[in-house]
């Protein structure tokens, strides 16, 4: 059997009882190591599981899945995913390939940022489409996600923005030369995401286009959700450009229409309680 096991968001102990029992019986254990990160090192997982863990990078998962699939008809193999196994389309693609190979598989779910984001105080059923914000370069500055945020805002819904992760990435020069030299890992912060959003807002303003939200729109920055060092900060998009949430991973939420209870919760995490006092007064 091939098992897809969610690890949750915090540390080695966030795995479910069912997931841990499964890992302990597997002859090979892979850890998907590029769509997200766990807050502990691989050796901590190995110590807790009592198993060696093989890091599965992008090349292995997307190009060499036969290594993972090997002998799964005769032995149990675990594929570990930070959060929930269906938190990224990469894992759905892997399951489709397993099905085409006629392999048996089982999914063991866990918490992911998609449901744990409720910790910020905004109600999950009021979230619209989730979007991703990527690192800009000098020549590539995509902003198509703006329209998705705008669509959510028009319907009064919140937008979860997943922020870019660069792990085991090559520079254009090394890629063209075929050099297996990788750039240092980079993780987008709420400051960078908010700054890029403000640049998009200003660009639209200069072009005299309608704005679905502005620098003064309410948002929430979260970091290391599910860990002991979790941080939540609420304020305006402008506030998020200077908010210090510490190390990765960060996510950003652009708020839609808010119930007074949601506003009360955001006030608890705010950089400016007076702003939320006024919003609460207006809502009531």
C-alpha positions in Angstrom: 0.0 0.0 0.0 1.1 3.6 -0.7 0.1 5.9 2.1 -0.3 9.7 1.8 0.1 11.0 5.3 -0.7 14.5 6.5 1.7 15.8 9.1 -0.2 18.9 10.3 1.4 22.3 10.7 3.5 22.4 13.9 6.0 19.8 14.7 6.7 16.0 14.7 3.9 15.4 17.3 1.2 16.9 15.1 0.8 13.7 13.1 -2.4 11.8 13.9 -2.3 8.6 15.8 -3.5 6.7 12.7 -0.7 8.4 10.7 2.0 7.6 13.2 0.9 3.9 13.3 1.0 3.8 9.6 4.5 5.4 9.3 5.9 2.9 11.9 4.9 -0.1 9.8 6.2 1.3 6.5 9.5 0.0 5.0 10.2 3.3 3.2 9.1 6.8 4.3 9.4 9.9 2.0 8.9 13.5 3.1 7.7 15.9 0.4 10.1 18.8 0.9 9.2 21.7 -1.4 5.6 22.8 -1.3 5.8 23.6 2.4 8.0 23.2 5.4 7.5 21.8 8.9 8.8 23.7 11.9 11.3 20.9 12.8 14.3 19.3 11.1 14.1 15.9 9.4 16.2 14.2 12.2 13.5 15.2 14.7 10.9 13.4 12.6 13.2 10.3 12.4 13.7 10.3 16.1 10.0 10.5 16.8 9.0 8.0 14.2 11.9 5.6 14.8 12.3 5.5 11.0 14.7 6.9 8.4 13.1 9.6 6.3 13.9 10.2 2.6 13.6 13.8 1.4 11.5 13.9 -1.8 12.3 17.1 -3.8 10.5 18.5 -6.8 12.5 16.4 -9.3 11.7 13.1 -7.5 8.0 13.8 -7.0 7.3 15.3 -10.5 9.8 13.4 -12.7 10.9 10.3 -10.8 7.8 9.1 -9.0 8.7 5.5 -10.0 11.2 5.5 -7.1 8.4 6.2 -4.7 6.1 3.7 -6.4 8.7 0.9 -6.5 7.5 -2.4 -4.9 4.4 -0.7 -3.3 2.4 -3.8 -4.3 4.7 -5.8 -2.0 5.5 -3.4 0.8 4.1 -0.4 2.7 5.4 3.0 1.7 4.6 6.4 3.3 4.6 9.7 1.5 4.5 12.5 4.1 3.0 15.9 3.4 3.1 19.0 5.6 -0.5 20.0 6.3 -3.0 17.8 4.5 -2.1 15.5 1.5 -4.6 17.4 -0.7 -3.2 20.9 0.1 -1.3 21.0 -3.2 -2.3 19.9 -6.7 1.2 18.2 -6.9 -0.1 15.5 -4.6 -3.3 15.0 -6.5 -1.2 14.5 -9.6 0.9 11.9 -7.8 -2.3 10.0 -6.8 -3.5 10.0 -10.4 -0.2 8.5 -11.5 -0.5 5.9 -8.8 -4.0 5.0 -10.0 -2.8 4.7 -13.6 -0.1 2.3 -12.3 -2.8 0.2 -10.6 -1.4 0.8 -7.2 -3.4 0.7 -4.0 -3.2 3.9 -1.9 -4.8 5.4 1.2 -4.9 9.0 2.4 -4.6 10.0 6.1 -5.8 13.6 6.5 -4.6 16.3 8.9 -4.9 20.0 9.6 -3.7 22.4 6.9 -3.5 26.2 6.5 -6.8 26.0 4.6 -8.7 25.3 7.8 -6.3 26.4 10.5 -6.4 29.9 9.1 -9.6 30.2 11.2 -7.2 31.0 14.1 -7.1 34.6 12.9 -10.7 35.1 13.9 -12.3 35.3 10.4 -15.0 32.6 9.8 -14.0 29.8 7.5 -17.3 29.7 5.6 -16.8 33.4 4.6 -13.6 32.7 2.7 -13.7 32.8 -1.1 -11.1 31.5 -3.6 -7.6 31.1 -2.2 -4.8 32.7 -4.2 -1.0 32.5 -4.4 1.4 35.5 -4.4 4.8 34.8 -6.0 8.1 36.5 -5.7 8.5 39.2 -8.4 11.7 39.5 -10.4 12.9 42.5 -12.5 11.3 41.1 -15.6 8.4 39.1 -14.3 5.8 40.9 -12.1 2.5 39.0 -12.4 -0.6 40.5 -10.9 -3.5 38.3 -12.3 -4.4 37.3 -8.7 -5.7 40.8 -8.1 -8.8 40.0 -10.0 -9.5 37.0 -7.8 -9.1 39.0 -4.7 -11.4 41.7 -6.2 -14.0 39.0 -7.0 -13.9 37.8 -3.4 -14.2 41.3 -2.1 -17.2 42.1 -4.4 -19.0 39.1 -2.8 -18.0 40.2 0.7 -15.6 37.2 1.1 -12.2 36.9 2.7 -9.1 35.9 0.6 -6.4 33.6 1.9 -3.1 34.5 0.2 -0.5 31.7 0.2 2.9 33.2 0.0 5.7 32.0 -2.3 8.3 29.4 -1.2 11.6 28.9 -3.1 13.4 25.7 -2.1 16.1 24.1 -4.2 15.6 26.6 -7.0 18.3 27.3 -9.7 19.3 30.6 -11.1 18.5 31.1 -14.9 22.3 31.0 -15.5 22.8 27.7 -13.7 19.7 26.3 -15.3 20.9 27.1 -18.8 24.3 25.7 -18.1 22.9 22.5 -16.5 24.8 23.2 -13.3 23.2 21.5 -10.3 23.8 24.6 -8.1 20.8 25.8 -6.1 19.9 29.1 -4.6 19.5 29.5 -0.8 15.9 28.9 0.3 13.6 31.9 0.3 10.2 32.3 2.0 8.0 35.3 1.2 7.0 37.5 4.2 3.7 39.4 4.8 5.8 42.5 4.3 6.8 41.5 0.8 3.4 40.4 -0.1 1.7 43.6 1.2 4.3 45.7 -0.7 3.6 44.0 -3.9 -0.1 44.4 -3.4 0.4 48.1 -2.8 2.4 48.4 -6.0 -0.5 46.8 -7.9 -3.0 49.1 -6.3 -0.9 52.2 -7.2 -0.5 50.9 -10.8 -4.2 50.6 -11.1 -4.8 54.0 -9.5 -2.4 55.6 -12.0 -4.3 53.9 -14.8 -7.5 55.3 -13.4 -8.9 51.8 -13.0 -11.5 50.8 -10.3 -10.0 49.6 -7.0 -11.6 46.7 -5.2 -9.4 47.4 -2.2 -6.7 49.9 -1.2 -3.7 50.3 1.1 -6.2 51.0 3.9 -8.2 47.8 3.5 -8.2 45.4 6.5 -6.0 42.3 6.4 -4.4 39.8 8.7 -0.9 38.4 8.7 -0.2 35.0 10.2 3.1 33.2 10.8 4.0 29.6 11.8 0.3 28.7 12.3 0.0 25.6 14.5 3.4 26.1 16.2 4.3 27.3 19.7 5.6 30.5 18.1 2.5 31.3 16.1 1.9 35.0 15.4 -1.2 36.9 14.2 -1.2 40.6 13.4 -4.2 42.5 12.0 -4.3 46.0 10.5 -4.3 47.6 7.1 -2.4 46.4 4.1 -0.1 49.4 4.6 0.5 48.2 8.2 1.6 44.8 7.0 4.5 46.3 5.1 6.3 46.9 8.4 4.8 44.2 10.7 7.4 41.9 12.2 6.1 38.3 12.2 9.5 36.6 12.5 10.5 33.5 10.5 8.6 31.5 8.0 6.0 30.4 7.0 3.8 33.5 6.5 0.3 33.8 5.0 -1.9 36.9 4.4 -5.6 37.3 4.5 -7.5 40.2 2.8 -10.7 40.6 4.8 -14.1 40.9 3.1 -17.3 41.9 4.9 -16.9 41.3 8.7 -19.3 40.3 11.4 -18.9 42.2 14.7 -17.5 39.0 16.3 -14.9 38.8 13.6 -14.0 42.4 14.2 -13.7 41.8 17.9 -11.3 38.9 17.2 -9.2 41.0 14.8 -9.0 43.8 17.4 -7.3 41.4 19.7 -4.4 41.0 17.2 -4.4 44.6 15.9 -1.6 47.1 15.6 -4.2 49.8 16.1 -7.1 49.0 18.4 -8.7 52.4 17.7 -9.2 51.4 14.1 -11.2 48.3 15.0 -13.1 50.2 17.8 -14.3 52.5 15.0 -15.1 49.6 12.7 -17.1 47.9 15.5 -19.0 51.1 16.3 -19.9 51.5 12.6 -21.0 47.8 12.4 -23.3 48.1 15.3 
